[in-house]
Amino acid sequence: MTAPNEVLIRIENKRNFFDVSVDILEMNSRQLVTAALSGLATPRIPTGPLAVHYCAGLAGYTLRQYTTDAKMLAESVIRYYEKFKPDAVWLSADTWISAEAMGAKVGATADNQPFGGMDEPLVQSAADIDRIPAPDTASQGRYPVMLEALAQVVDALGQSVFVVACFDQYPFSLAAALMGINEIMLRVGDDPPFVEALMARCSDYALAYGSALSRAGADMLSGGDSPAGLLGPDLYQEVALPAERQLITRMQAATGKRVSLHICGKATRMLPFMKTSGANVLELDHAVSMSEACQVVGPDIALWGNLDPVSVLAQGTPERVRTESLEIIAAARQAGHQRLVLSSGCTLAVETPAANLHALMAAAQQGRDFHSTTTSHRSLPEPAAAGQC
């Protein structure tokens, strides 16, 4: 039994899970996000902007340094946390980590350009798929860099801050990176078995990377499938969604961690299908209505979002950030949706003013009554059960 002002949450320490009774008013950030994602009582709305390349600029590093040096990447994330005190931080470099590990040539044309594909597509034939080796997160590409950076972030912050690690991309999007978006779109119609075979290999890499990130201490595993949004609802259900479901199920079983799904842009048409993916959390871009999303996905899936990272956070005023943050909180409250983390809808622009991020954090404090007044004090279910935590 817990006291009236306590909740029971499950926290991982050194790869073991422990049920801990926590006073609601004394929660640290890690406990706060864990409770909110579970629909439990919290003293305020947790925050977790998608700060990636933004962190590099804050720490004075180039994107090339940030994406290739574990110490610099970790230091950038830690400095960002120290300046803004979000409840959740993100470990990510770009969307080409797994593609590079699989053999794609990846790089940038300038020190402050994001990494991307630099050569002919890696996969053009079935033989190319066969040549992709089995995943080895200890040696391939930048996997070791990312895992070392995560270990440093977890060592510095992980006892009190919720750490989200990106396992890169879901199978369809990773396959698109290996083939090129135009070519895979043609193959979806002309040669579905080829696309399925490539996605199966991509799924193995995503699972290996996600499992390694989990072992390194990540609290949640995040993946993107934005190119899948270009398929439209029918092909998304037929091609991308089954691969998402299979990967999420495998990753949850292998790690016991929450798994999230992000599709950039106006993914409203995809929400009825995304909610069936098994993801514990859906990351919403700003083009999706929070109130509509709450109604579509229901109360058992957590939502992470969804301020416009450009027009509001990068180009707006602190007052506009505050107002739109409170509107997101109010929309979730009015829909009766308890599982919410306030965030940018996508990654922060590097030019985002510090004052606007401070305004986001302050708005969460202002909206603090959302969870504490609308949620009963309950125990935390198993973390990997989709739609239940």
C-alpha positions, 0 to 999 in steps of 0.5 A: 500500500502507498500513502495518499500522497505517494505513487509506486513507480518502476525505476531501472538501476544497473539493468534491474527494475525496482518498484519505488514508492515516491512522494508526489511532491518530491519526485525528481525529473526521472521519476516525474517523466516515468509517472507521467508516461504511466498516467500517474499523479505528478506535481506538474507537466514534465518537459522534454524538448527534442534537443539534438544539434541545438546542444552542439551549438550551446556547447561550442562544438561543430556538428561534425565534432558533436556527431563523431566524438563521444565526449563532445556529444555527451558534454553538449547534452549535459551542458544543455541540461545544466542550462535549462533543466528539462526533465528528459534529455535526448541522445541522438546525432542524426538519422544515418547512424544505422545506415552507416553501420550497415555500410552506407557512406555517410558524411557532411560537406561542411563542419556544421552540416548534418551528416547524410548519405554521400554516395550511390545507394548501398542497396540496389539489388538482392545481392546487396542485401545479402552483403550486409553483415550481421549487426555488431554494435561494438564495432560498426560505424558510429555505434560505439561513439553513440553508446559511449556518449550515452554511457557518459550522459547516464553516468552524469544525469541518469539517476535523476533525469529521464534519458531518451536514446534514439535507435535511429529509424524504423525499418521502412525509413532505414530501407529508404536511406539505403535505397533512396526514397524514390527507388523504394517508393517504386519498389513498394509497388513493383517488388514488395518481397524485395522491400520486405527482405530489406526491411527485415535486415533493417529491423535486425539492426534497429533491434541490436542498436536499441538493445545496446542503448537499453543496456547503456542505460536509456530509459526510453527508446525512440525511433522515427519513421517519417518517410513512411508517412509519404506512403499514405494511409493504405500503403502505410498499413500494408508496408510500414506498419507491420514492420513497426509492430514487429520491431516494437514487440521485439524491442520491448521484449528484449529490453523491458523499456518504453518504445516511441514512434515519431512521424514528422509533419501532419501525421493526423491521417496516420494516427489511427494506425500508429496507435496500433503499432504497439508503441508506448509513446507517440511523438507528435509534430506541431502540425497534428492537433493535440486535442484530435490526437488525444481523441484518436489514440485514447488514454493508454498511449502517452503523447510527447509534443508538440510545439512548432520548433520553427515558428514558435520556438525559434522565431516566436516570443517567450510569451507566444511559447508560454501561450501555446504551451498552455494551450497544449496542456489545456487540450490534453486536460480537456480530452482527459488525457493524462499521459503527456510530456511537453516538448517541441514537435520535432528537433529544436532549430540551432538558432532557438533563443534560450529565452524561449526554452526557459519559457517552455519550462516555465509554462510546464510549471504554470500548468502544474495542476494538470496531472496532480488534480486529474489522476488517481494515485495508482501503481505503475504497470509493466513498462514494456506492455504497449498501451499500458504504461 
